[in-house]
Amino acid sequence: MVIGNETEHSDWRTYYVSVQAGQILEDRQAAAYELEVRLNGREHTKLRELFDELSSMDEAQTFHFVHTPYGTASDGEMNAGYDGIIQSIYRKLYEHGTDDTKRHIESMGVL
């Protein structure tokens, strides 16, 4: 069934998310998680892409700091990029989170 631009991606499921591990789990017993959200296929994909960006940024920062031990002017730029991705992840989790998830994110002061 297609409604507007929605397709098979419109069915919503509960996921258990660990930001620290970069995981989006369907089974709450599979691993430790921090937050619970409801996502459809499209939102799941967007969140996965944000975690992939974060992972790529982690790798870039590690490479950068290993090869430039005394730092450069781009250190701040790299940190700002990392912080921006983290904020985007938490914004999406807040948007789709349960009441407990929203309260937890609010208490963190990351948004």
N, CA, C and O atoms as a printed pandas DataFrame, in Angstrom:
     atom_number atom_name residue_name chain_id  residue_number  x_coord  y_coord  z_coord
0              1         N          MET        A               1    0.839   -1.179    0.000
1              2        CA          MET        A               1    0.000    0.000    0.000
2              3         C          MET        A               1    0.881    1.239    0.000
3              4         O          MET        A               1    1.798    1.350    0.814
4              5         N          VAL        A               2    0.610    2.169   -0.905
5              6        CA          VAL        A               2    1.392    3.385   -1.012
6              7         C          VAL        A               2    0.515    4.574   -0.649
7              8         O          VAL        A               2   -0.563    4.767   -1.212
8              9         N          ILE        A               3    1.001    5.376    0.314
9             10        CA          ILE        A               3    0.304    6.597    0.715
10            11         C          ILE        A               3    1.284    7.736    0.517
11            12         O          ILE        A               3    2.299    7.797    1.211
12            13         N          GLY        A               4    1.006    8.644   -0.414
13            14        CA          GLY        A               4    1.943    9.728   -0.693
14            15         C          GLY        A               4    3.277    9.150   -1.122
15            16         O          GLY        A               4    3.341    8.365   -2.068
16            17         N          ASN        A               5    4.337    9.530   -0.437
17            18        CA          ASN        A               5    5.673    9.036   -0.755
18            19         C          ASN        A               5    6.049    7.809    0.063
19            20         O          ASN        A               5    7.149    7.280   -0.094
20            21         N          GLU        A               6    5.160    7.352    0.927
21            22        CA          GLU        A               6    5.469    6.204    1.779
22            23         C          GLU        A               6    5.345    4.902    0.989
23            24         O          GLU        A               6    4.442    4.746    0.167
24            25         N          THR        A               7    6.247    3.989    1.246
25            26        CA          THR        A               7    6.206    2.670    0.617
26            27         C          THR        A               7    6.319    1.634    1.709
27            28         O          THR        A               7    5.820    1.837    2.816
28            29         N          GLU        A               8    6.963    0.533    1.413
29            30        CA          GLU        A               8    7.128   -0.519    2.402
30            31         C          GLU        A               8    7.948   -0.034    3.596
31            32         O          GLU        A               8    8.010   -0.711    4.622
32            33         N          HIS        A               9    8.580    1.144    3.465
33            34        CA          HIS        A               9    9.381    1.692    4.553
34            35         C          HIS        A               9    8.515    2.321    5.642
35            36         O          HIS        A               9    9.052    2.898    6.588
36            37         N          SER        A              10    7.220    2.225    5.537
37            38        CA          SER        A              10    6.370    2.918    6.496
38            39         C          SER        A              10    6.024    2.087    7.729
39            40         O          SER        A              10    5.342    2.584    8.625
40            41         N          ASP        A              11    6.477    0.835    7.796
41            42        CA          ASP        A              11    6.115    0.098    8.998
42            43         C          ASP        A              11    7.138    0.329   10.110
43            44         O          ASP        A              11    8.341    0.144    9.928
44            45         N          TRP        A              12    6.616    0.739   11.261
45            46        CA          TRP        A              12    7.420    1.164   12.398
46            47         C          TRP        A              12    7.731   -0.006   13.309
47            48         O          TRP        A              12    6.874   -0.851   13.569
48            49         N          ARG        A              13    8.973   -0.050   13.794
49            50        CA          ARG        A              13    9.419   -1.105   14.705
50            51         C          ARG        A              13   10.181   -0.490   15.857
51            52         O          ARG        A              13   10.685    0.630   15.773
52            53         N          THR        A              14   10.251   -1.247   16.932
53            54        CA          THR        A              14   11.033   -0.812   18.085
54            55         C          THR        A              14   12.462   -1.306   17.925
55            56         O          THR        A              14   12.703   -2.465   17.587
56            57         N          TYR        A              15   13.408   -0.399   18.176
57            58        CA          TYR        A              15   14.826   -0.725   18.118
58            59         C          TYR        A              15   15.490   -0.288   19.411
59            60         O          TYR        A              15   15.018    0.621   20.095
60            61         N          TYR        A              16   16.583   -0.945   19.732
61            62        CA          TYR        A              16   17.353   -0.666   20.940
62            63         C          TYR        A              16   18.731   -0.207   20.469
63            64         O          TYR        A              16   19.431   -0.922   19.752
64            65         N          VAL        A              17   19.103    0.998   20.888
65            66        CA          VAL        A              17   20.268    1.655   20.316
66            67         C          VAL        A              17   21.363    1.866   21.350
67            68         O          VAL        A              17   21.109    2.296   22.475
68            69         N          SER        A              18   22.581    1.554   20.944
69            70        CA          SER        A              18   23.769    1.890   21.716
70            71         C          SER        A              18   24.580    2.871   20.884
71            72         O          SER        A              18   25.174    2.499   19.872
72            73         N          VAL        A              19   24.601    4.124   21.317
73            74        CA          VAL        A              19   25.375    5.128   20.593
74            75         C          VAL        A              19   26.857    4.805   20.721
75            76         O          VAL        A              19   27.604    4.887   19.746
76            77         N          GLN        A              20   27.273    4.445   21.910
77            78        CA          GLN        A              20   28.683    4.139   22.155
78            79         C          GLN        A              20   29.190    3.033   21.227
79            80         O          GLN        A              20   30.295    3.127   20.693
80            81         N          ALA        A              21   28.387    1.991   21.038
81            82        CA          ALA        A              21   28.789    0.875   20.174
82            83         C          ALA        A              21   28.385    1.073   18.717
83            84         O          ALA        A              21   28.810    0.315   17.845
84            85         N          GLY        A              22   27.567    2.089   18.451
85            86        CA          GLY        A              22   27.104    2.311   17.084
86            87         C          GLY        A              22   26.167    1.221   16.602
87            88         O          GLY        A              22   26.184    0.861   15.424
88            89         N          GLN        A              23   25.347    0.691   17.505
89            90        CA          GLN        A              23   24.467   -0.432   17.168
90            91         C          GLN        A              23   22.996   -0.042   17.216
91            92         O          GLN        A              23   22.564    0.739   18.065
92            93         N          ILE        A              24   22.244   -0.607   16.283
93            94        CA          ILE        A              24   20.788   -0.496   16.244
94            95         C          ILE        A              24   20.270   -1.928   16.251
95            96         O          ILE        A              24   20.388   -2.645   15.258
96            97         N          LEU        A              25   19.699   -2.333   17.368
97            98        CA          LEU        A              25   19.311   -3.735   17.562
98            99         C          LEU        A              25   17.798   -3.915   17.561
99           100         O          LEU        A              25   17.065   -3.050   18.041
100          101         N          GLU        A              26   17.335   -5.033   17.024
101          102        CA          GLU        A              26   15.915   -5.373   17.100
102          103         C          GLU        A              26   15.613   -6.182   18.359
103          104         O          GLU        A              26   14.493   -6.159   18.869
104          105         N          ASP        A              27   16.612   -6.887   18.848
105          106        CA          ASP        A              27   16.447   -7.747   20.016
106          107         C          ASP        A              27   17.076   -7.077   21.233
107          108         O          ASP        A              27   18.292   -6.889   21.280
108          109         N          ARG        A              28   16.262   -6.721   22.205
109          110        CA          ARG        A              28   16.778   -6.023   23.384
110          111         C          ARG        A              28   17.734   -6.886   24.193
111          112         O          ARG        A              28   18.513   -6.359   24.987
112          113         N          GLN        A              29   17.691   -8.197   24.011
113          114        CA          GLN        A              29   18.567   -9.109   24.734
114          115         C          GLN        A              29   19.916   -9.321   24.036
115          116         O          GLN        A              29   20.826   -9.909   24.621
116          117         N          ALA        A              30   20.050   -8.852   22.802
117          118        CA          ALA        A              30   21.243   -9.142   22.004
118          119         C          ALA        A              30   22.512   -8.500   22.554
119          120         O          ALA        A              30   23.592   -9.083   22.457
120          121         N          ALA        A              31   22.395   -7.317   23.123
121          122        CA          ALA        A              31   23.573   -6.605   23.650
122          123         C          ALA        A              31   23.085   -5.457   24.523
123          124         O          ALA        A              31   21.898   -5.133   24.555
124          125         N          ALA        A              32   24.022   -4.861   25.221
125          126        CA          ALA        A              32   23.675   -3.706   26.047
126          127         C          ALA        A              32   23.245   -2.552   25.134
127          128         O          ALA        A              32   23.828   -2.337   24.072
128          129         N          TYR        A              33   22.232   -1.827   25.559
129          130        CA          TYR        A              33   21.767   -0.679   24.790
130          131         C          TYR        A              33   21.442    0.449   25.755
131          132         O          TYR        A              33   21.235    0.219   26.946
132          133         N          GLU        A              34   21.401    1.671   25.231
133          134        CA          GLU        A              34   21.128    2.830   26.053
134          135         C          GLU        A              34   19.726    3.398   25.839
135          136         O          GLU        A              34   19.099    3.893   26.776
136          137         N          LEU        A              35   19.239    3.323   24.599
137          138        CA          LEU        A              35   18.021    4.037   24.235
138          139         C          LEU        A              35   17.081    3.170   23.406
139          140         O          LEU        A              35   17.511    2.282   22.669
140          141         N          GLU        A              36   15.789    3.449   23.543
141          142        CA          GLU        A              36   14.763    2.717   22.799
142          143         C          GLU        A              36   14.046    3.705   21.879
143          144         O          GLU        A              36   13.637    4.786   22.304
144          145         N          VAL        A              37   13.901    3.314   20.610
145          146        CA          VAL        A              37   13.262    4.182   19.622
146          147         C          VAL        A              37   12.300    3.387   18.755
147          148         O          VAL        A              37   12.345    2.158   18.711
148          149         N          ARG        A              38   11.426    4.117   18.065
149          150        CA          ARG        A              38   10.527    3.526   17.069
150          151         C          ARG        A              38   10.908    4.115   15.722
151          152         O          ARG        A              38   10.849    5.329   15.528
152          153         N          LEU        A              39   11.303    3.244   14.784
153          154        CA          LEU        A              39   11.752    3.694   13.470
154          155         C          LEU        A              39   11.048    2.921   12.373
155          156         O          LEU        A              39   10.726    1.744   12.535
156          157         N          ASN        A              40   10.809    3.593   11.249
157          158        CA          ASN        A              40   10.391    2.871   10.060
158          159         C          ASN        A              40   11.647    2.583    9.249
159          160         O          ASN        A              40   12.742    2.975    9.651
160          161         N          GLY        A              41   11.508    1.916    8.135
161          162        CA          GLY        A              41   12.673    1.529    7.334
162          163         C          GLY        A              41   13.520    2.707    6.896
163          164         O          GLY        A              41   14.749    2.638    6.916
164          165         N          ARG        A              42   12.872    3.776    6.504
165          166        CA          ARG        A              42   13.583    4.963    6.024
166          167         C          ARG        A              42   14.378    5.602    7.165
167          168         O          ARG        A              42   15.539    5.967    6.979
168          169         N          GLU        A              43   13.769    5.740    8.334
169          170        CA          GLU        A              43   14.443    6.346    9.482
170          171         C          GLU        A              43   15.570    5.446   10.000
171          172         O          GLU        A              43   16.607    5.934   10.447
172          173         N          HIS        A              44   15.356    4.137    9.935
173          174        CA          HIS        A              44   16.403    3.180   10.313
174          175         C          HIS        A              44   17.624    3.375    9.417
175          176         O          HIS        A              44   18.757    3.403    9.897
176          177         N          THR        A              45   17.387    3.508    8.121
177          178        CA          THR        A              45   18.478    3.719    7.168
178          179         C          THR        A              45   19.215    5.020    7.456
179          180         O          THR        A              45   20.446    5.050    7.431
180          181         N          LYS        A              46   18.482    6.089    7.729
181          182        CA          LYS        A              46   19.113    7.381    8.028
182          183         C          LYS        A              46   19.980    7.292    9.286
183          184         O          LYS        A              46   21.090    7.823    9.318
184          185         N          LEU        A              47   19.473    6.623   10.313
185          186        CA          LEU        A              47   20.239    6.474   11.546
186          187         C          LEU        A              47   21.488    5.631   11.303
187          188         O          LEU        A              47   22.564    5.960   11.803
188          189         N          ARG        A              48   21.353    4.554   10.544
189          190        CA          ARG        A              48   22.509    3.705   10.206
190          191         C          ARG        A              48   23.558    4.529    9.473
191          192         O          ARG        A              48   24.751    4.389    9.742
192          193         N          GLU        A              49   23.126    5.392    8.543
193          194        CA          GLU        A              49   24.065    6.233    7.798
194          195         C          GLU        A              49   24.799    7.195    8.729
195          196         O          GLU        A              49   25.990    7.445    8.546
196          197         N          LEU        A              50   24.099    7.735    9.721
197          198        CA          LEU        A              50   24.748    8.624   10.694
198          199         C          LEU        A              50   25.800    7.859   11.500
199          200         O          LEU        A              50   26.891    8.375   11.744
200          201         N          PHE        A              51   25.478    6.641   11.912
201          202        CA          PHE        A              51   26.461    5.827   12.634
202          203         C          PHE        A              51   27.663    5.498   11.735
203          204         O          PHE        A              51   28.799    5.464   12.208
204          205         N          ASP        A              52   27.415    5.259   10.450
205          206        CA          ASP        A              52   28.512    5.004    9.512
206          207         C          ASP        A              52   29.404    6.241    9.380
207          208         O          ASP        A              52   30.630    6.126    9.343
208          209         N          GLU        A              53   28.781    7.427    9.310
209          210        CA          GLU        A              53   29.554    8.675    9.250
210          211         C          GLU        A              53   30.402    8.844   10.509
211          212         O          GLU        A              53   31.564    9.245   10.437
212          213         N          LEU        A              54   29.806    8.531   11.664
213          214        CA          LEU        A              54   30.525    8.651   12.931
214          215         C          LEU        A              54   31.721    7.708   12.951
215          216         O          LEU        A              54   32.804    8.086   13.398
216          217         N          SER        A              55   31.534    6.509   12.478
217          218        CA          SER        A              55   32.620    5.534   12.421
218          219         C          SER        A              55   33.734    6.023   11.493
219          220         O          SER        A              55   34.915    5.901   11.818
220          221         N          SER        A              56   33.360    6.570   10.353
221          222        CA          SER        A              56   34.347    7.112    9.417
222          223         C          SER        A              56   35.095    8.283   10.040
223          224         O          SER        A              56   36.300    8.427    9.839
224          225         N          MET        A              57   34.384    9.121   10.798
225          226        CA          MET        A              57   35.011   10.265   11.458
226          227         C          MET        A              57   35.983    9.773   12.532
227          228         O          MET        A              57   37.067   10.334   12.692
228          229         N          ASP        A              58   35.599    8.735   13.263
229          230        CA          ASP        A              58   36.505    8.146   14.264
230          231         C          ASP        A              58   37.802    7.688   13.613
231          232         O          ASP        A              58   38.891    7.953   14.122
232          233         N          GLU        A              59   37.675    6.999   12.483
233          234        CA          GLU        A              59   38.853    6.500   11.771
234          235         C          GLU        A              59   39.717    7.653   11.273
235          236         O          GLU        A              59   40.943    7.600   11.364
236          237         N          ALA        A              60   39.077    8.692   10.750
237          238        CA          ALA        A              60   39.819    9.850   10.247
238          239         C          ALA        A              60   40.555   10.556   11.379
239          240         O          ALA        A              60   41.701   10.974   11.216
240          241         N          GLN        A              61   39.887   10.687   12.538
241          242        CA          GLN        A              61   40.535   11.336   13.674
242          243         C          GLN        A              61   41.717   10.516   14.174
243          244         O          GLN        A              61   42.769   11.069   14.493
244          245         N          THR        A              62   41.548    9.216   14.243
245          246        CA          THR        A              62   42.638    8.353   14.696
246          247         C          THR        A              62   43.827    8.483   13.754
247          248         O          THR        A              62   44.960    8.639   14.209
248          249         N          PHE        A              63   43.585    8.421   12.463
249          250        CA          PHE        A              63   44.652    8.548   11.476
250          251         C          PHE        A              63   45.321    9.913   11.600
251          252         O          PHE        A              63   46.547   10.020   11.578
252          253         N          HIS        A              64   44.504   10.951   11.729
253          254        CA          HIS        A              64   45.014   12.321   11.811
254          255         C          HIS        A              64   45.905   12.504   13.036
255          256         O          HIS        A              64   47.010   13.035   12.920
256          257         N          PHE        A              65   45.440   12.073   14.204
257          258        CA          PHE        A              65   46.195   12.304   15.426
258          259         C          PHE        A              65   47.440   11.425   15.524
259          260         O          PHE        A              65   48.414   11.812   16.169
260          261         N          VAL        A              66   47.424   10.263   14.902
261          262        CA          VAL        A              66   48.608    9.406   14.888
262          263         C          VAL        A              66   49.687   10.033   14.002
263          264         O          VAL        A              66   50.877    9.962   14.309
264          265         N          HIS        A              67   49.251   10.647   12.895
265          266        CA          HIS        A              67   50.213   11.200   11.942
266          267         C          HIS        A              67   50.585   12.653   12.222
267          268         O          HIS        A              67   51.541   13.158   11.633
268          269         N          THR        A              68   49.865   13.334   13.096
269          270        CA          THR        A              68   50.199   14.712   13.457
270          271         C          THR        A              68   50.127   14.842   14.972
271          272         O          THR        A              68   49.195   15.449   15.500
272          273         N          PRO        A              69   51.101   14.277   15.669
273          274        CA          PRO        A              69   51.037   14.213   17.135
274          275         C          PRO        A              69   50.985   15.571   17.825
275          276         O          PRO        A              69   50.519   15.656   18.961
276          277         N          TYR        A              70   51.443   16.619   17.182
277          278        CA          TYR        A              70   51.427   17.934   17.824
278          279         C          TYR        A              70   50.209   18.747   17.438
279          280         O          TYR        A              70   50.066   19.892   17.868
280          281         N          GLY        A              71   49.347   18.183   16.650
281          282        CA          GLY        A              71   48.103   18.852   16.292
282          283         C          GLY        A              71   48.293   19.869   15.186
283          284         O          GLY        A              71   49.415   20.276   14.881
284          285         N          THR        A              72   47.182   20.275   14.588
285          286        CA          THR        A              72   47.188   21.293   13.546
286          287         C          THR        A              72   45.931   22.119   13.704
287          288         O          THR        A              72   45.104   21.850   14.575
288          289         N          ALA        A              73   45.792   23.116   12.867
289          290        CA          ALA        A              73   44.596   23.963   12.912
290          291         C          ALA        A              73   43.335   23.162   12.583
291          292         O          ALA        A              73   42.235   23.573   12.952
292          293         N          SER        A              74   43.476   22.034   11.900
293          294        CA          SER        A              74   42.293   21.262   11.510
294          295         C          SER        A              74   41.738   20.395   12.646
295          296         O          SER        A              74   40.675   19.791   12.501
296          297         N          ASP        A              75   42.450   20.333   13.769
297          298        CA          ASP        A              75   41.941   19.552   14.902
298          299         C          ASP        A              75   40.550   20.034   15.312
299          300         O          ASP        A              75   39.646   19.227   15.528
300          301         N          GLY        A              76   40.387   21.345   15.417
301          302        CA          GLY        A              76   39.096   21.919   15.798
302          303         C          GLY        A              76   38.021   21.608   14.779
303          304         O          GLY        A              76   36.875   21.337   15.139
304          305         N          GLU        A              77   38.385   21.647   13.517
305          306        CA          GLU        A              77   37.430   21.331   12.460
306          307         C          GLU        A              77   36.988   19.875   12.560
307          308         O          GLU        A              77   35.808   19.566   12.394
308          309         N          MET        A              78   37.926   18.992   12.828
309          310        CA          MET        A              78   37.584   17.569   12.953
310          311         C          MET        A              78   36.679   17.341   14.154
311          312         O          MET        A              78   35.709   16.589   14.066
312          313         N          ASN        A              79   36.986   17.981   15.272
313          314        CA          ASN        A              79   36.152   17.840   16.468
314          315         C          ASN        A              79   34.753   18.393   16.229
315          316         O          ASN        A              79   33.767   17.813   16.684
316          317         N          ALA        A              80   34.664   19.509   15.519
317          318        CA          ALA        A              80   33.358   20.102   15.215
318          319         C          ALA        A              80   32.539   19.162   14.338
319          320         O          ALA        A              80   31.331   19.031   14.533
320          321         N          GLY        A              81   33.188   18.503   13.369
321          322        CA          GLY        A              81   32.484   17.548   12.512
322          323         C          GLY        A              81   31.971   16.368   13.298
323          324         O          GLY        A              81   30.844   15.915   13.097
324          325         N          TYR        A              82   32.801   15.873   14.195
325          326        CA          TYR        A              82   32.422   14.749   15.059
326          327         C          TYR        A              82   31.239   15.147   15.938
327          328         O          TYR        A              82   30.256   14.412   16.040
328          329         N          ASP        A              83   31.342   16.317   16.571
329          330        CA          ASP        A              83   30.266   16.799   17.445
330          331         C          ASP        A              83   28.963   16.989   16.672
331          332         O          ASP        A              83   27.881   16.712   17.190
332          333         N          GLY        A              84   29.073   17.461   15.433
333          334        CA          GLY        A              84   27.883   17.653   14.605
334          335         C          GLY        A              84   27.168   16.340   14.318
335          336         O          GLY        A              84   25.939   16.276   14.351
336          337         N          ILE        A              85   27.936   15.296   14.037
337          338        CA          ILE        A              85   27.338   13.977   13.769
338          339         C          ILE        A              85   26.688   13.432   15.038
339          340         O          ILE        A              85   25.582   12.893   14.989
340          341         N          ILE        A              86   27.372   13.572   16.171
341          342        CA          ILE        A              86   26.799   13.111   17.456
342          343         C          ILE        A              86   25.474   13.821   17.719
343          344         O          ILE        A              86   24.496   13.189   18.119
344          345         N          GLN        A              87   25.442   15.133   17.496
345          346        CA          GLN        A              87   24.194   15.869   17.712
346          347         C          GLN        A              87   23.096   15.399   16.769
347          348         O          GLN        A              87   21.940   15.278   17.175
348          349         N          SER        A              88   23.444   15.136   15.526
349          350        CA          SER        A              88   22.452   14.632   14.564
350          351         C          SER        A              88   21.895   13.286   15.008
351          352         O          SER        A              88   20.697   13.033   14.885
352          353         N          ILE        A              89   22.763   12.428   15.522
353          354        CA          ILE        A              89   22.313   11.120   16.015
354          355         C          ILE        A              89   21.357   11.301   17.187
355          356         O          ILE        A              89   20.270   10.722   17.198
356          357         N          TYR        A              90   21.749   12.091   18.162
357          358        CA          TYR        A              90   20.883   12.281   19.325
358          359         C          TYR        A              90   19.590   13.002   18.968
359          360         O          TYR        A              90   18.557   12.738   19.583
360          361         N          ARG        A              91   19.619   13.905   17.993
361          362        CA          ARG        A              91   18.399   14.589   17.553
362          363         C          ARG        A              91   17.427   13.563   16.974
363          364         O          ARG        A              91   16.234   13.588   17.277
364          365         N          LYS        A              92   17.946   12.660   16.138
365          366        CA          LYS        A              92   17.093   11.625   15.535
366          367         C          LYS        A              92   16.558   10.675   16.609
367          368         O          LYS        A              92   15.389   10.290   16.573
368          369         N          LEU        A              93   17.408   10.299   17.556
369          370        CA          LEU        A              93   16.969    9.414   18.637
370          371         C          LEU        A              93   15.913   10.097   19.494
371          372         O          LEU        A              93   14.958    9.455   19.930
372          373         N          TYR        A              94   16.075   11.372   19.734
373          374        CA          TYR        A              94   15.091   12.119   20.524
374          375         C          TYR        A              94   13.764   12.190   19.771
375          376         O          TYR        A              94   12.698   11.979   20.349
376          377         N          GLU        A              95   13.844   12.488   18.475
377          378        CA          GLU        A              95   12.654   12.574   17.626
378          379         C          GLU        A              95   11.817   11.305   17.675
379          380         O          GLU        A              95   10.587   11.363   17.703
380          381         N          HIS        A              96   12.482   10.168   17.684
381          382        CA          HIS        A              96   11.794    8.878   17.567
382          383         C          HIS        A              96   11.838    8.059   18.858
383          384         O          HIS        A              96   11.446    6.892   18.874
384          385         N          GLY        A              97   12.310    8.670   19.921
385          386        CA          GLY        A              97   12.483    7.940   21.168
386          387         C          GLY        A              97   11.224    7.806   21.992
387          388         O          GLY        A              97   10.253    8.543   21.818
388          389         N          THR        A              98   11.269    6.844   22.896
389          390        CA          THR        A              98   10.210    6.688   23.886
390          391         C          THR        A              98   10.314    7.850   24.876
391          392         O          THR        A              98   11.271    8.622   24.822
392          393         N          ASP        A              99    9.359    7.976   25.760
393          394        CA          ASP        A              99    9.417    9.031   26.779
394          395         C          ASP        A              99   10.681    8.893   27.629
395          396         O          ASP        A              99   11.322    9.892   27.955
396          397         N          ASP        A             100   11.037    7.664   27.986
397          398        CA          ASP        A             100   12.260    7.440   28.772
398          399         C          ASP        A             100   13.502    7.876   27.989
399          400         O          ASP        A             100   14.413    8.489   28.547
400          401         N          THR        A             101   13.530    7.561   26.719
401          402        CA          THR        A             101   14.656    7.952   25.870
402          403         C          THR        A             101   14.768    9.470   25.812
403          404         O          THR        A             101   15.860   10.023   25.938
404          405         N          LYS        A             102   13.637   10.140   25.620
405          406        CA          LYS        A             102   13.641   11.609   25.553
406          407         C          LYS        A             102   14.141   12.210   26.864
407          408         O          LYS        A             102   14.952   13.136   26.860
408          409         N          ARG        A             103   13.659   11.684   27.973
409          410        CA          ARG        A             103   14.113   12.197   29.280
410          411         C          ARG        A             103   15.616   11.992   29.459
411          412         O          ARG        A             103   16.318   12.872   29.957
412          413         N          HIS        A             104   16.097   10.823   29.048
413          414        CA          HIS        A             104   17.529   10.525   29.200
414          415         C          HIS        A             104   18.362   11.512   28.347
415          416         O          HIS        A             104   19.356   12.056   28.828
416          417         N          ILE        A             105   17.962   11.734   27.112
417          418        CA          ILE        A             105   18.692   12.658   26.233
418          419         C          ILE        A             105   18.629   14.075   26.788
419          420         O          ILE        A             105   19.627   14.796   26.761
420          421         N          GLU        A             106   17.469   14.478   27.287
421          422        CA          GLU        A             106   17.362   15.815   27.897
422          423         C          GLU        A             106   18.321   15.949   29.079
423          424         O          GLU        A             106   18.952   16.992   29.254
424          425         N          SER        A             107   18.431   14.896   29.888
425          426        CA          SER        A             107   19.301   14.946   31.064
426          427         C          SER        A             107   20.781   15.032   30.674
427          428         O          SER        A             107   21.602   15.527   31.445
428          429         N          MET        A             108   21.111   14.550   29.484
429          430        CA          MET        A             108   22.494   14.591   29.008
430          431         C          MET        A             108   22.903   16.001   28.555
431          432         O          MET        A             108   24.085   16.344   28.577
432          433         N          GLY        A             109   21.927   16.808   28.147
433          434        CA          GLY        A             109   22.222   18.158   27.673
434          435         C          GLY        A             109   22.988   18.213   26.366
435          436         O          GLY        A             109   23.752   19.151   26.142
436          437         N          VAL        A             110   22.802   17.228   25.498
437          438        CA          VAL        A             110   23.540   17.182   24.232
438          439         C          VAL        A             110   22.862   17.921   23.095
439          440         O          VAL        A             110   23.483   18.172   22.063
440          441         N          LEU        A             111   21.596   18.274   23.268
441          442        CA          LEU        A             111   20.886   18.953   22.170
442          443         C          LEU        A             111   20.752   20.434   22.403
443          444         O          LEU        A             111   20.181   21.140   21.572
